[in-house]
Amino acid sequence: MPTRIDGELFAAAKSCGVLNSRSAAQQIDHWARIGRELESSANLSHRDIQAVLAGDGSYDRLQEREQAIVRATWDEQIAQRIGSVNLAEKFRASGAGYAEADEHGNLIVHEPTTH
């Protein structure tokens, strides 16, 4: 069923999806399932989960299912941040050289640029 998705949400889903081998649509479905589970479970403490995600609560005091939701959320946040980092662009912009491995593990050295 066609649904309108906010452009920023779609872009985030696209970058996270790449890291998790999911399409943007699959990533949004994944996030929706996590949200559905969170809201539908009477056994979960939404307030405690939100406190941990905000850095104000104790992960160790959560129940097992609550911890699983927090870990899944952290995984998504990490994947999103990793997907948005472009170190090669930062190195080029600063004029610094860097080295990386290609898809076959071969060393590729990028020399510093001079301005």
C-alpha positions in Angstrom: 0.0 0.0 0.0 1.6 3.3 -1.0 2.4 5.7 1.8 4.0 9.1 1.9 7.3 9.2 3.8 9.1 12.3 5.1 12.2 12.9 2.9 14.5 13.0 5.9 13.1 9.7 7.3 13.5 8.1 3.9 17.1 9.3 3.6 17.9 7.9 7.1 16.3 4.6 6.2 18.3 4.4 3.0 21.6 5.0 4.7 20.8 2.6 7.6 19.4 0.1 5.3 22.6 -0.2 3.3 24.5 -1.1 6.5 21.9 -3.7 7.4 21.4 -5.1 3.9 17.9 -3.7 3.7 16.2 -1.5 1.2 14.8 1.8 2.5 11.3 0.3 2.6 12.5 -2.7 4.5 14.4 -0.5 7.0 11.2 1.6 7.6 9.2 -1.7 8.0 11.8 -2.8 10.6 11.6 0.5 12.5 7.8 0.3 12.4 7.8 -3.2 13.9 10.1 -2.1 16.7 7.7 0.8 17.4 4.6 -1.4 17.2 6.2 -3.8 19.7 7.1 -1.0 22.0 3.7 0.5 22.0 1.7 -2.7 22.2 3.4 -4.4 25.1 1.9 -3.7 28.4 4.9 -5.3 30.1 7.3 -2.7 28.8 8.1 0.5 30.5 8.2 3.1 27.8 9.4 5.8 30.2 12.3 3.7 31.4 13.3 2.8 27.8 13.2 6.5 26.8 15.2 7.4 29.9 18.0 5.0 28.9 18.0 6.2 25.3 18.2 9.8 26.5 21.2 8.8 28.8 19.3 9.4 32.0 18.4 5.8 32.9 20.1 2.5 33.8 20.2 -0.1 31.1 20.9 -2.8 33.7 17.7 -2.0 35.5 15.6 -2.8 32.4 13.9 -6.1 31.8 15.2 -8.4 29.0 12.7 -7.3 26.4 13.2 -3.6 27.2 17.0 -4.1 26.9 16.4 -5.7 23.5 14.5 -2.7 22.3 17.2 -0.4 23.6 19.9 -2.4 21.8 17.9 -2.4 18.6 17.5 1.3 18.8 21.2 1.8 19.5 22.1 -0.4 16.5 19.9 1.7 14.3 21.4 5.0 15.6 25.0 3.7 15.1 24.2 2.5 11.6 22.7 5.8 10.8 25.7 7.7 12.0 28.2 5.4 10.3 26.2 5.8 7.1 26.5 9.6 7.2 30.3 9.7 7.8 32.4 10.4 4.7 36.0 10.5 6.0 37.5 10.6 2.5 35.6 13.8 1.9 36.9 15.3 5.2 40.5 14.3 4.4 40.3 15.8 0.9 38.8 19.0 2.2 41.6 19.3 4.8 44.3 18.4 2.3 45.4 15.4 4.4 46.5 12.2 2.9 45.0 8.9 4.0 45.1 5.2 3.2 42.3 2.7 2.8 41.7 -0.8 1.5 39.7 -1.5 -1.7 37.1 -4.2 -2.0 39.8 -6.8 -2.5 41.9 -5.7 0.5 44.6 -4.0 -1.5 46.1 -0.9 0.0 45.2 2.4 -1.7 47.2 5.5 -0.6 45.8 8.9 -1.2 48.5 11.5 -1.1 47.9 14.9 0.6 46.6 17.6 -1.6 48.2 21.0 -1.8 46.1 24.1 -2.1 
